[in-house]
Amino acid sequence: MMAVDTRAGSTFTAGLPHMLFAGNYYTWAGRTYDVSPDSKRFLMLQPVGEEQAPTQINVVLNWFEELKRRVPAKQ
């Protein structure tokens, strides 16, 4: 992640890019990070140790019907 210092006034000035932080992070929803609601932190998923990113996704269809079958309604 790179950052650039800026200064706004009668003219806009941008400094030189510098590295903010580096690392391997998971991608979700097409992004590698998000910003906290208060705009003070980056939120990222980082693998622990040698763990690899998931290579498989399980899609469960009709899960609500399965739930109703397993947990019958109270009478």
PyMOL Python script that loads the backbone (N, CA, C, O; Angstrom):
from pymol import cmd

cmd.read_pdbstr("""\
ATOM      1  N   MET A   1       0.859  -1.160   0.000  1.00  0.00           N
ATOM      2  CA  MET A   1       0.000   0.000   0.000  1.00  0.00           C
ATOM      3  C   MET A   1       0.904   1.220   0.000  1.00  0.00           C
ATOM      4  O   MET A   1       1.820   1.338   0.814  1.00  0.00           O
ATOM      5  N   MET A   2       0.636   2.101  -0.905  1.00  0.00           N
ATOM      6  CA  MET A   2       1.435   3.309  -1.033  1.00  0.00           C
ATOM      7  C   MET A   2       0.635   4.509  -0.530  1.00  0.00           C
ATOM      8  O   MET A   2      -0.595   4.489  -0.524  1.00  0.00           O
ATOM      9  N   ALA A   3       1.345   5.544  -0.111  1.00  0.00           N
ATOM     10  CA  ALA A   3       0.720   6.784   0.345  1.00  0.00           C
ATOM     11  C   ALA A   3       1.481   7.967  -0.243  1.00  0.00           C
ATOM     12  O   ALA A   3       2.662   7.860  -0.576  1.00  0.00           O
ATOM     13  N   VAL A   4       0.796   9.077  -0.364  1.00  0.00           N
ATOM     14  CA  VAL A   4       1.404  10.317  -0.865  1.00  0.00           C
ATOM     15  C   VAL A   4       0.933  11.456   0.042  1.00  0.00           C
ATOM     16  O   VAL A   4      -0.266  11.633   0.259  1.00  0.00           O
ATOM     17  N   ASP A   5       1.872  12.210   0.558  1.00  0.00           N
ATOM     18  CA  ASP A   5       1.517  13.396   1.335  1.00  0.00           C
ATOM     19  C   ASP A   5       1.010  14.472   0.379  1.00  0.00           C
ATOM     20  O   ASP A   5       1.575  14.676  -0.696  1.00  0.00           O
ATOM     21  N   THR A   6      -0.058  15.158   0.779  1.00  0.00           N
ATOM     22  CA  THR A   6      -0.611  16.229  -0.052  1.00  0.00           C
ATOM     23  C   THR A   6      -0.786  17.487   0.773  1.00  0.00           C
ATOM     24  O   THR A   6      -0.882  17.445   2.000  1.00  0.00           O
ATOM     25  N   ARG A   7      -0.825  18.602   0.071  1.00  0.00           N
ATOM     26  CA  ARG A   7      -1.056  19.884   0.720  1.00  0.00           C
ATOM     27  C   ARG A   7      -1.991  20.679  -0.190  1.00  0.00           C
ATOM     28  O   ARG A   7      -1.725  20.854  -1.379  1.00  0.00           O
ATOM     29  N   ALA A   8      -3.079  21.150   0.390  1.00  0.00           N
ATOM     30  CA  ALA A   8      -4.033  21.952  -0.376  1.00  0.00           C
ATOM     31  C   ALA A   8      -3.992  23.378   0.143  1.00  0.00           C
ATOM     32  O   ALA A   8      -3.893  23.608   1.348  1.00  0.00           O
ATOM     33  N   GLY A   9      -4.065  24.284  -0.728  1.00  0.00           N
ATOM     34  CA  GLY A   9      -4.067  25.708  -0.399  1.00  0.00           C
ATOM     35  C   GLY A   9      -4.480  26.439  -1.661  1.00  0.00           C
ATOM     36  O   GLY A   9      -5.437  26.046  -2.328  1.00  0.00           O
ATOM     37  N   SER A  10      -3.769  27.489  -1.984  1.00  0.00           N
ATOM     38  CA  SER A  10      -4.074  28.169  -3.245  1.00  0.00           C
ATOM     39  C   SER A  10      -3.693  27.269  -4.423  1.00  0.00           C
ATOM     40  O   SER A  10      -4.224  27.418  -5.523  1.00  0.00           O
ATOM     41  N   THR A  11      -2.766  26.331  -4.180  1.00  0.00           N
ATOM     42  CA  THR A  11      -2.421  25.312  -5.175  1.00  0.00           C
ATOM     43  C   THR A  11      -2.368  23.954  -4.477  1.00  0.00           C
ATOM     44  O   THR A  11      -2.222  23.870  -3.258  1.00  0.00           O
ATOM     45  N   PHE A  12      -2.485  22.920  -5.258  1.00  0.00           N
ATOM     46  CA  PHE A  12      -2.418  21.554  -4.741  1.00  0.00           C
ATOM     47  C   PHE A  12      -1.003  21.034  -4.945  1.00  0.00           C
ATOM     48  O   PHE A  12      -0.451  21.142  -6.040  1.00  0.00           O
ATOM     49  N   THR A  13      -0.416  20.472  -3.896  1.00  0.00           N
ATOM     50  CA  THR A  13       0.928  19.917  -3.990  1.00  0.00           C
ATOM     51  C   THR A  13       0.899  18.475  -3.509  1.00  0.00           C
ATOM     52  O   THR A  13       0.332  18.171  -2.460  1.00  0.00           O
ATOM     53  N   ALA A  14       1.518  17.586  -4.286  1.00  0.00           N
ATOM     54  CA  ALA A  14       1.620  16.178  -3.900  1.00  0.00           C
ATOM     55  C   ALA A  14       3.090  15.826  -3.746  1.00  0.00           C
ATOM     56  O   ALA A  14       3.920  16.191  -4.579  1.00  0.00           O
ATOM     57  N   GLY A  15       3.400  15.118  -2.677  1.00  0.00           N
ATOM     58  CA  GLY A  15       4.772  14.689  -2.438  1.00  0.00           C
ATOM     59  C   GLY A  15       5.094  13.420  -3.199  1.00  0.00           C
ATOM     60  O   GLY A  15       4.350  13.007  -4.089  1.00  0.00           O
ATOM     61  N   LEU A  16       6.210  12.805  -2.841  1.00  0.00           N
ATOM     62  CA  LEU A  16       6.620  11.563  -3.480  1.00  0.00           C
ATOM     63  C   LEU A  16       5.911  10.379  -2.806  1.00  0.00           C
ATOM     64  O   LEU A  16       5.705  10.384  -1.593  1.00  0.00           O
ATOM     65  N   PRO A  17       5.542   9.373  -3.595  1.00  0.00           N
ATOM     66  CA  PRO A  17       4.919   8.184  -3.006  1.00  0.00           C
ATOM     67  C   PRO A  17       5.901   7.465  -2.082  1.00  0.00           C
ATOM     68  O   PRO A  17       7.102   7.415  -2.348  1.00  0.00           O
ATOM     69  N   HIS A  18       5.367   6.910  -0.993  1.00  0.00           N
ATOM     70  CA  HIS A  18       6.178   6.084  -0.103  1.00  0.00           C
ATOM     71  C   HIS A  18       5.325   4.908   0.373  1.00  0.00           C
ATOM     72  O   HIS A  18       4.097   4.981   0.393  1.00  0.00           O
ATOM     73  N   MET A  19       6.004   3.820   0.756  1.00  0.00           N
ATOM     74  CA  MET A  19       5.294   2.633   1.171  1.00  0.00           C
ATOM     75  C   MET A  19       4.664   2.860   2.539  1.00  0.00           C
ATOM     76  O   MET A  19       5.334   3.271   3.486  1.00  0.00           O
ATOM     77  N   LEU A  20       3.364   2.585   2.629  1.00  0.00           N
ATOM     78  CA  LEU A  20       2.644   2.707   3.883  1.00  0.00           C
ATOM     79  C   LEU A  20       2.798   1.419   4.692  1.00  0.00           C
ATOM     80  O   LEU A  20       3.097   1.462   5.886  1.00  0.00           O
ATOM     81  N   PHE A  21       2.593   0.279   4.040  1.00  0.00           N
ATOM     82  CA  PHE A  21       2.849  -1.030   4.628  1.00  0.00           C
ATOM     83  C   PHE A  21       2.884  -2.060   3.510  1.00  0.00           C
ATOM     84  O   PHE A  21       2.403  -1.805   2.406  1.00  0.00           O
ATOM     85  N   ALA A  22       3.454  -3.225   3.800  1.00  0.00           N
ATOM     86  CA  ALA A  22       3.555  -4.302   2.822  1.00  0.00           C
ATOM     87  C   ALA A  22       3.081  -5.589   3.465  1.00  0.00           C
ATOM     88  O   ALA A  22       3.084  -5.712   4.689  1.00  0.00           O
ATOM     89  N   GLY A  23       2.679  -6.534   2.660  1.00  0.00           N
ATOM     90  CA  GLY A  23       2.281  -7.835   3.170  1.00  0.00           C
ATOM     91  C   GLY A  23       1.398  -8.564   2.191  1.00  0.00           C
ATOM     92  O   GLY A  23       0.950  -8.002   1.191  1.00  0.00           O
ATOM     93  N   ASN A  24       1.151  -9.824   2.489  1.00  0.00           N
ATOM     94  CA  ASN A  24       0.243 -10.639   1.688  1.00  0.00           C
ATOM     95  C   ASN A  24      -1.101 -10.665   2.384  1.00  0.00           C
ATOM     96  O   ASN A  24      -1.202 -11.078   3.539  1.00  0.00           O
ATOM     97  N   TYR A  25      -2.125 -10.227   1.690  1.00  0.00           N
ATOM     98  CA  TYR A  25      -3.452 -10.156   2.272  1.00  0.00           C
ATOM     99  C   TYR A  25      -4.445 -10.827   1.354  1.00  0.00           C
ATOM    100  O   TYR A  25      -4.276 -10.819   0.134  1.00  0.00           O
ATOM    101  N   TYR A  26      -5.490 -11.414   1.939  1.00  0.00           N
ATOM    102  CA  TYR A  26      -6.554 -12.037   1.150  1.00  0.00           C
ATOM    103  C   TYR A  26      -7.353 -10.965   0.433  1.00  0.00           C
ATOM    104  O   TYR A  26      -7.433  -9.818   0.872  1.00  0.00           O
ATOM    105  N   THR A  27      -7.935 -11.367  -0.673  1.00  0.00           N
ATOM    106  CA  THR A  27      -8.827 -10.490  -1.422  1.00  0.00           C
ATOM    107  C   THR A  27     -10.254 -10.965  -1.215  1.00  0.00           C
ATOM    108  O   THR A  27     -10.531 -12.159  -1.327  1.00  0.00           O
ATOM    109  N   TRP A  28     -11.153 -10.056  -0.918  1.00  0.00           N
ATOM    110  CA  TRP A  28     -12.576 -10.394  -0.856  1.00  0.00           C
ATOM    111  C   TRP A  28     -13.340  -9.259  -1.509  1.00  0.00           C
ATOM    112  O   TRP A  28     -12.983  -8.087  -1.388  1.00  0.00           O
ATOM    113  N   ALA A  29     -14.387  -9.635  -2.196  1.00  0.00           N
ATOM    114  CA  ALA A  29     -15.211  -8.668  -2.929  1.00  0.00           C
ATOM    115  C   ALA A  29     -14.359  -7.830  -3.882  1.00  0.00           C
ATOM    116  O   ALA A  29     -14.658  -6.660  -4.121  1.00  0.00           O
ATOM    117  N   GLY A  30     -13.302  -8.429  -4.422  1.00  0.00           N
ATOM    118  CA  GLY A  30     -12.451  -7.737  -5.381  1.00  0.00           C
ATOM    119  C   GLY A  30     -11.496  -6.732  -4.775  1.00  0.00           C
ATOM    120  O   GLY A  30     -10.811  -6.012  -5.502  1.00  0.00           O
ATOM    121  N   ARG A  31     -11.437  -6.668  -3.435  1.00  0.00           N
ATOM    122  CA  ARG A  31     -10.551  -5.708  -2.772  1.00  0.00           C
ATOM    123  C   ARG A  31      -9.637  -6.437  -1.803  1.00  0.00           C
ATOM    124  O   ARG A  31      -9.953  -7.534  -1.342  1.00  0.00           O
ATOM    125  N   THR A  32      -8.527  -5.834  -1.503  1.00  0.00           N
ATOM    126  CA  THR A  32      -7.610  -6.424  -0.529  1.00  0.00           C
ATOM    127  C   THR A  32      -7.716  -5.735   0.824  1.00  0.00           C
ATOM    128  O   THR A  32      -7.062  -6.155   1.778  1.00  0.00           O
ATOM    129  N   TYR A  33      -8.516  -4.699   0.925  1.00  0.00           N
ATOM    130  CA  TYR A  33      -8.668  -3.985   2.195  1.00  0.00           C
ATOM    131  C   TYR A  33      -9.985  -3.229   2.216  1.00  0.00           C
ATOM    132  O   TYR A  33     -10.648  -3.072   1.190  1.00  0.00           O
ATOM    133  N   ASP A  34     -10.345  -2.770   3.385  1.00  0.00           N
ATOM    134  CA  ASP A  34     -11.472  -1.850   3.542  1.00  0.00           C
ATOM    135  C   ASP A  34     -11.053  -0.834   4.589  1.00  0.00           C
ATOM    136  O   ASP A  34     -10.040  -1.021   5.263  1.00  0.00           O
ATOM    137  N   VAL A  35     -11.804   0.217   4.732  1.00  0.00           N
ATOM    138  CA  VAL A  35     -11.486   1.268   5.695  1.00  0.00           C
ATOM    139  C   VAL A  35     -12.543   1.239   6.787  1.00  0.00           C
ATOM    140  O   VAL A  35     -13.732   1.099   6.499  1.00  0.00           O
ATOM    141  N   SER A  36     -12.118   1.369   8.038  1.00  0.00           N
ATOM    142  CA  SER A  36     -13.061   1.351   9.151  1.00  0.00           C
ATOM    143  C   SER A  36     -14.022   2.535   9.041  1.00  0.00           C
ATOM    144  O   SER A  36     -13.696   3.546   8.419  1.00  0.00           O
ATOM    145  N   PRO A  37     -15.212   2.410   9.648  1.00  0.00           N
ATOM    146  CA  PRO A  37     -16.198   3.499   9.558  1.00  0.00           C
ATOM    147  C   PRO A  37     -15.671   4.846  10.060  1.00  0.00           C
ATOM    148  O   PRO A  37     -16.102   5.893   9.575  1.00  0.00           O
ATOM    149  N   ASP A  38     -14.741   4.833  11.029  1.00  0.00           N
ATOM    150  CA  ASP A  38     -14.202   6.104  11.526  1.00  0.00           C
ATOM    151  C   ASP A  38     -13.020   6.606  10.688  1.00  0.00           C
ATOM    152  O   ASP A  38     -12.424   7.634  11.010  1.00  0.00           O
ATOM    153  N   SER A  39     -12.682   5.884   9.618  1.00  0.00           N
ATOM    154  CA  SER A  39     -11.603   6.246   8.680  1.00  0.00           C
ATOM    155  C   SER A  39     -10.231   6.311   9.339  1.00  0.00           C
ATOM    156  O   SER A  39      -9.340   6.996   8.838  1.00  0.00           O
ATOM    157  N   LYS A  40     -10.047   5.608  10.452  1.00  0.00           N
ATOM    158  CA  LYS A  40      -8.754   5.651  11.141  1.00  0.00           C
ATOM    159  C   LYS A  40      -7.946   4.380  10.962  1.00  0.00           C
ATOM    160  O   LYS A  40      -6.768   4.347  11.317  1.00  0.00           O
ATOM    161  N   ARG A  41      -8.562   3.316  10.411  1.00  0.00           N
ATOM    162  CA  ARG A  41      -7.862   2.042  10.289  1.00  0.00           C
ATOM    163  C   ARG A  41      -8.192   1.377   8.963  1.00  0.00           C
ATOM    164  O   ARG A  41      -9.272   1.567   8.403  1.00  0.00           O
ATOM    165  N   PHE A  42      -7.227   0.584   8.468  1.00  0.00           N
ATOM    166  CA  PHE A  42      -7.462  -0.315   7.353  1.00  0.00           C
ATOM    167  C   PHE A  42      -7.827  -1.672   7.940  1.00  0.00           C
ATOM    168  O   PHE A  42      -7.270  -2.079   8.960  1.00  0.00           O
ATOM    169  N   LEU A  43      -8.750  -2.366   7.307  1.00  0.00           N
ATOM    170  CA  LEU A  43      -9.160  -3.692   7.736  1.00  0.00           C
ATOM    171  C   LEU A  43      -8.769  -4.682   6.653  1.00  0.00           C
ATOM    172  O   LEU A  43      -9.150  -4.528   5.493  1.00  0.00           O
ATOM    173  N   MET A  44      -7.999  -5.711   7.041  1.00  0.00           N
ATOM    174  CA  MET A  44      -7.499  -6.683   6.076  1.00  0.00           C
ATOM    175  C   MET A  44      -7.491  -8.070   6.686  1.00  0.00           C
ATOM    176  O   MET A  44      -7.434  -8.215   7.907  1.00  0.00           O
ATOM    177  N   LEU A  45      -7.548  -9.086   5.845  1.00  0.00           N
ATOM    178  CA  LEU A  45      -7.366 -10.468   6.270  1.00  0.00           C
ATOM    179  C   LEU A  45      -5.976 -10.897   5.849  1.00  0.00           C
ATOM    180  O   LEU A  45      -5.617 -10.814   4.674  1.00  0.00           O
ATOM    181  N   GLN A  46      -5.203 -11.352   6.804  1.00  0.00           N
ATOM    182  CA  GLN A  46      -3.844 -11.782   6.508  1.00  0.00           C
ATOM    183  C   GLN A  46      -3.697 -13.244   6.909  1.00  0.00           C
ATOM    184  O   GLN A  46      -4.082 -13.619   8.016  1.00  0.00           O
ATOM    185  N   PRO A  47      -3.141 -14.083   6.019  1.00  0.00           N
ATOM    186  CA  PRO A  47      -2.962 -15.484   6.371  1.00  0.00           C
ATOM    187  C   PRO A  47      -2.027 -15.639   7.564  1.00  0.00           C
ATOM    188  O   PRO A  47      -1.113 -14.838   7.762  1.00  0.00           O
ATOM    189  N   VAL A  48      -2.268 -16.680   8.354  1.00  0.00           N
ATOM    190  CA  VAL A  48      -1.438 -16.971   9.513  1.00  0.00           C
ATOM    191  C   VAL A  48      -0.473 -18.085   9.146  1.00  0.00           C
ATOM    192  O   VAL A  48      -0.894 -19.139   8.669  1.00  0.00           O
ATOM    193  N   GLY A  49       0.802 -17.865   9.360  1.00  0.00           N
ATOM    194  CA  GLY A  49       1.800 -18.898   9.063  1.00  0.00           C
ATOM    195  C   GLY A  49       1.807 -19.275   7.599  1.00  0.00           C
ATOM    196  O   GLY A  49       1.823 -18.418   6.715  1.00  0.00           O
ATOM    197  N   GLU A  50       1.794 -20.586   7.358  1.00  0.00           N
ATOM    198  CA  GLU A  50       1.853 -21.104   5.989  1.00  0.00           C
ATOM    199  C   GLU A  50       0.472 -21.321   5.382  1.00  0.00           C
ATOM    200  O   GLU A  50       0.356 -21.859   4.281  1.00  0.00           O
ATOM    201  N   GLU A  51      -0.566 -20.911   6.087  1.00  0.00           N
ATOM    202  CA  GLU A  51      -1.929 -21.112   5.610  1.00  0.00           C
ATOM    203  C   GLU A  51      -2.129 -20.441   4.253  1.00  0.00           C
ATOM    204  O   GLU A  51      -1.671 -19.321   4.026  1.00  0.00           O
ATOM    205  N   GLN A  52      -2.811 -21.134   3.372  1.00  0.00           N
ATOM    206  CA  GLN A  52      -3.074 -20.610   2.034  1.00  0.00           C
ATOM    207  C   GLN A  52      -4.499 -20.082   1.966  1.00  0.00           C
ATOM    208  O   GLN A  52      -5.354 -20.462   2.765  1.00  0.00           O
ATOM    209  N   ALA A  53      -4.738 -19.216   1.019  1.00  0.00           N
ATOM    210  CA  ALA A  53      -6.088 -18.706   0.795  1.00  0.00           C
ATOM    211  C   ALA A  53      -6.994 -19.857   0.368  1.00  0.00           C
ATOM    212  O   ALA A  53      -6.533 -20.785  -0.296  1.00  0.00           O
ATOM    213  N   PRO A  54      -8.265 -19.818   0.735  1.00  0.00           N
ATOM    214  CA  PRO A  54      -9.187 -20.886   0.344  1.00  0.00           C
ATOM    215  C   PRO A  54      -9.227 -21.049  -1.172  1.00  0.00           C
ATOM    216  O   PRO A  54      -9.212 -20.070  -1.918  1.00  0.00           O
ATOM    217  N   THR A  55      -9.276 -22.304  -1.613  1.00  0.00           N
ATOM    218  CA  THR A  55      -9.326 -22.586  -3.053  1.00  0.00           C
ATOM    219  C   THR A  55     -10.667 -23.168  -3.452  1.00  0.00           C
ATOM    220  O   THR A  55     -10.879 -23.509  -4.615  1.00  0.00           O
ATOM    221  N   GLN A  56     -11.574 -23.284  -2.494  1.00  0.00           N
ATOM    222  CA  GLN A  56     -12.869 -23.901  -2.758  1.00  0.00           C
ATOM    223  C   GLN A  56     -13.952 -23.114  -2.029  1.00  0.00           C
ATOM    224  O   GLN A  56     -13.730 -22.577  -0.943  1.00  0.00           O
ATOM    225  N   ILE A  57     -15.118 -23.061  -2.645  1.00  0.00           N
ATOM    226  CA  ILE A  57     -16.265 -22.439  -1.997  1.00  0.00           C
ATOM    227  C   ILE A  57     -17.429 -23.423  -2.074  1.00  0.00           C
ATOM    228  O   ILE A  57     -17.654 -24.046  -3.111  1.00  0.00           O
ATOM    229  N   ASN A  58     -18.158 -23.558  -0.983  1.00  0.00           N
ATOM    230  CA  ASN A  58     -19.323 -24.443  -0.944  1.00  0.00           C
ATOM    231  C   ASN A  58     -20.578 -23.593  -0.998  1.00  0.00           C
ATOM    232  O   ASN A  58     -20.753 -22.674  -0.198  1.00  0.00           O
ATOM    233  N   VAL A  59     -21.451 -23.906  -1.950  1.00  0.00           N
ATOM    234  CA  VAL A  59     -22.718 -23.205  -2.093  1.00  0.00           C
ATOM    235  C   VAL A  59     -23.811 -24.164  -1.647  1.00  0.00           C
ATOM    236  O   VAL A  59     -23.929 -25.273  -2.169  1.00  0.00           O
ATOM    237  N   VAL A  60     -24.608 -23.733  -0.680  1.00  0.00           N
ATOM    238  CA  VAL A  60     -25.684 -24.570  -0.167  1.00  0.00           C
ATOM    239  C   VAL A  60     -27.002 -24.025  -0.700  1.00  0.00           C
ATOM    240  O   VAL A  60     -27.363 -22.875  -0.449  1.00  0.00           O
ATOM    241  N   LEU A  61     -27.714 -24.868  -1.438  1.00  0.00           N
ATOM    242  CA  LEU A  61     -29.012 -24.495  -1.987  1.00  0.00           C
ATOM    243  C   LEU A  61     -30.108 -25.036  -1.078  1.00  0.00           C
ATOM    244  O   LEU A  61     -29.934 -26.073  -0.437  1.00  0.00           O
ATOM    245  N   ASN A  62     -31.213 -24.348  -1.024  1.00  0.00           N
ATOM    246  CA  ASN A  62     -32.372 -24.761  -0.229  1.00  0.00           C
ATOM    247  C   ASN A  62     -32.018 -24.941   1.243  1.00  0.00           C
ATOM    248  O   ASN A  62     -32.568 -25.825   1.901  1.00  0.00           O
ATOM    249  N   TRP A  63     -31.130 -24.139   1.761  1.00  0.00           N
ATOM    250  CA  TRP A  63     -30.687 -24.297   3.145  1.00  0.00           C
ATOM    251  C   TRP A  63     -31.808 -24.040   4.138  1.00  0.00           C
ATOM    252  O   TRP A  63     -31.813 -24.614   5.227  1.00  0.00           O
ATOM    253  N   PHE A  64     -32.759 -23.182   3.777  1.00  0.00           N
ATOM    254  CA  PHE A  64     -33.855 -22.897   4.700  1.00  0.00           C
ATOM    255  C   PHE A  64     -34.743 -24.133   4.869  1.00  0.00           C
ATOM    256  O   PHE A  64     -35.209 -24.415   5.973  1.00  0.00           O
ATOM    257  N   GLU A  65     -34.975 -24.863   3.788  1.00  0.00           N
ATOM    258  CA  GLU A  65     -35.750 -26.103   3.872  1.00  0.00           C
ATOM    259  C   GLU A  65     -35.018 -27.126   4.738  1.00  0.00           C
ATOM    260  O   GLU A  65     -35.652 -27.829   5.526  1.00  0.00           O
ATOM    261  N   GLU A  66     -33.722 -27.216   4.607  1.00  0.00           N
ATOM    262  CA  GLU A  66     -32.921 -28.114   5.445  1.00  0.00           C
ATOM    263  C   GLU A  66     -33.012 -27.694   6.906  1.00  0.00           C
ATOM    264  O   GLU A  66     -33.120 -28.551   7.783  1.00  0.00           O
ATOM    265  N   LEU A  67     -32.973 -26.417   7.181  1.00  0.00           N
ATOM    266  CA  LEU A  67     -33.091 -25.924   8.550  1.00  0.00           C
ATOM    267  C   LEU A  67     -34.453 -26.293   9.139  1.00  0.00           C
ATOM    268  O   LEU A  67     -34.535 -26.758  10.276  1.00  0.00           O
ATOM    269  N   LYS A  68     -35.519 -26.085   8.364  1.00  0.00           N
ATOM    270  CA  LYS A  68     -36.858 -26.429   8.854  1.00  0.00           C
ATOM    271  C   LYS A  68     -36.969 -27.929   9.127  1.00  0.00           C
ATOM    272  O   LYS A  68     -37.644 -28.329  10.076  1.00  0.00           O
ATOM    273  N   ARG A  69     -36.330 -28.754   8.325  1.00  0.00           N
ATOM    274  CA  ARG A  69     -36.362 -30.200   8.525  1.00  0.00           C
ATOM    275  C   ARG A  69     -35.628 -30.596   9.801  1.00  0.00           C
ATOM    276  O   ARG A  69     -36.076 -31.472  10.541  1.00  0.00           O
ATOM    277  N   ARG A  70     -34.500 -29.945  10.049  1.00  0.00           N
ATOM    278  CA  ARG A  70     -33.676 -30.293  11.214  1.00  0.00           C
ATOM    279  C   ARG A  70     -34.188 -29.673  12.509  1.00  0.00           C
ATOM    280  O   ARG A  70     -33.985 -30.239  13.584  1.00  0.00           O
ATOM    281  N   VAL A  71     -34.847 -28.525  12.424  1.00  0.00           N
ATOM    282  CA  VAL A  71     -35.357 -27.851  13.615  1.00  0.00           C
ATOM    283  C   VAL A  71     -36.849 -27.608  13.401  1.00  0.00           C
ATOM    284  O   VAL A  71     -37.249 -26.548  12.919  1.00  0.00           O
ATOM    285  N   PRO A  72     -37.674 -28.604  13.765  1.00  0.00           N
ATOM    286  CA  PRO A  72     -39.113 -28.452  13.536  1.00  0.00           C
ATOM    287  C   PRO A  72     -39.688 -27.284  14.344  1.00  0.00           C
ATOM    288  O   PRO A  72     -39.183 -26.956  15.418  1.00  0.00           O
ATOM    289  N   ALA A  73     -40.723 -26.674  13.829  1.00  0.00           N
ATOM    290  CA  ALA A  73     -41.370 -25.556  14.518  1.00  0.00           C
ATOM    291  C   ALA A  73     -42.008 -26.047  15.809  1.00  0.00           C
ATOM    292  O   ALA A  73     -42.518 -27.166  15.868  1.00  0.00           O
ATOM    293  N   LYS A  74     -41.981 -25.209  16.846  1.00  0.00           N
ATOM    294  CA  LYS A  74     -42.631 -25.554  18.124  1.00  0.00           C
ATOM    295  C   LYS A  74     -44.140 -25.482  17.948  1.00  0.00           C
ATOM    296  O   LYS A  74     -44.661 -24.665  17.189  1.00  0.00           O
ATOM    297  N   GLN A  75     -44.818 -26.352  18.663  1.00  0.00           N
ATOM    298  CA  GLN A  75     -46.278 -26.380  18.544  1.00  0.00           C
ATOM    299  C   GLN A  75     -46.939 -25.878  19.789  1.00  0.00           C
ATOM    300  O   GLN A  75     -48.167 -25.833  19.860  1.00  0.00           O
TER     301      GLN A  75
END
""", "prot")
cmd.dss("prot")
cmd.show_as("cartoon", "prot")
cmd.util.cbc("prot")
cmd.orient("prot")
